[in-house]
Amino acid sequence: MSRTSKGLYRIRFVGGDKVYELYAKKVYQGELYGFVVVEDLVFDTAGSVVVDPAQERLKREFEGVQQTLIPMHSVLRIDRVEKQGVAKVSVLEGGKVAPLPTAPVYTPKTD
C-alpha cells in the first residue's frame, strides 16, 4: 500500500474481543513491518441532538491519537468509501471460539 490521502477509508480490525470500525483519511503500510498505519481519524461531527455513548467512548479512546499502527493479521477489511458512517466497537461474534496461534510473518535469518 502506498501513502494515500485521497478519499475516506473504513477500517475494520480485531482488538482483543472486540471489532473496531474506524474512518480515516490516510491508510498505508508503515515502515514497521507487519503493521498498517492509520492517520487522520474521522469521527461523526454532525451536530446531532442524539449522542451515541458508544461512539463517544470510542472518540475518547482515540483522543489525541495522531497515528495508530494496527497489526496486519488483525485487519479484517479496509474499504474506500464515499460517505462516512458511524465509528463503532462491537463484541466479536463467536463466543467460545479461540483464535489459532499464529507464527511470525517474517523470521530473520541467523548466521
C-alpha positions in Angstrom: 0.0 0.0 0.0 1.3 3.4 -0.8 0.7 6.5 1.2 -2.6 8.0 0.2 -4.9 10.8 1.4 -7.5 10.7 -1.4 -10.9 9.7 -0.2 -12.1 8.2 3.0 -11.4 4.7 4.3 -13.3 2.4 6.6 -11.0 0.2 8.6 -12.3 -2.9 10.4 -10.0 -4.7 12.8 -10.0 -7.0 15.8 -8.6 -5.7 19.1 -9.0 -8.2 22.0 -12.5 -9.5 22.0 -13.9 -6.5 20.0 -14.3 -5.5 16.4 -13.4 -1.8 15.8 -14.7 0.1 12.8 -13.0 3.4 12.2 -12.9 6.0 9.5 -9.7 7.7 8.4 -8.3 9.9 5.6 -4.9 8.1 5.4 -4.1 4.4 5.4 -0.8 2.9 4.3 1.8 0.2 5.1 4.3 1.6 7.5 8.0 1.3 7.9 7.5 -1.1 10.8 7.0 -4.4 9.0 3.7 -6.1 9.6 1.7 -3.0 10.6 -0.9 -0.9 8.8 -0.7 2.8 9.6 -3.9 4.7 10.1 -3.9 8.5 10.3 -6.3 11.4 10.4 -9.1 9.5 12.1 -12.6 10.9 11.4 -15.5 10.8 13.8 -19.1 12.0 13.2 -19.0 15.7 13.8 -22.6 16.4 12.8 -24.3 18.4 15.4 -26.8 15.7 16.2 -29.1 16.2 19.2 -28.8 12.5 20.0 -25.5 11.5 21.5 -24.3 7.9 20.9 -22.5 6.8 24.1 -20.6 4.0 22.3 -19.2 6.5 19.7 -18.3 8.9 22.5 -16.3 6.2 24.3 -14.5 5.4 21.0 -13.7 9.1 20.5 -12.3 9.3 24.0 -10.2 6.1 23.4 -8.6 7.7 20.4 -8.5 11.2 21.7 -5.1 12.8 20.9 -4.0 9.9 18.7 -2.3 11.2 15.6 -1.3 7.9 14.2 -2.2 4.3 15.1 -0.5 1.2 13.9 -2.6 -2.0 13.5 -1.1 -5.4 13.1 -1.8 -6.7 9.6 -3.2 -10.0 11.0 -5.8 -8.0 13.0 -7.2 -6.2 10.0 -10.4 -7.7 8.7 -11.1 -5.3 5.9 -10.2 -1.8 4.5 -12.7 -0.1 2.2 -12.5 3.1 0.4 -15.9 4.7 0.9 -17.8 7.8 -0.4 -19.6 8.6 2.8 -18.6 8.4 6.4 -20.6 6.1 8.6 -20.6 5.8 12.4 -17.4 4.6 14.0 -18.2 1.8 16.4 -16.9 -1.0 18.5 -18.8 -4.3 18.7 -18.3 -7.6 20.5 -16.5 -10.2 18.5 -19.0 -12.9 17.5 -18.1 -16.5 18.1 -18.4 -16.8 21.8 -16.1 -19.6 22.9 -14.1 -19.9 19.7 -10.4 -19.1 20.3 -8.1 -17.9 17.5 -5.4 -20.3 16.4 -1.8 -19.3 17.4 0.0 -17.6 14.6 3.6 -17.9 13.6 5.6 -14.8 12.8 5.0 -13.4 9.4 8.8 -12.8 8.9 11.6 -14.6 10.6 15.0 -13.1 10.1 17.8 -15.5 9.1 20.5 -16.0 11.7 24.1 -16.6 10.7 
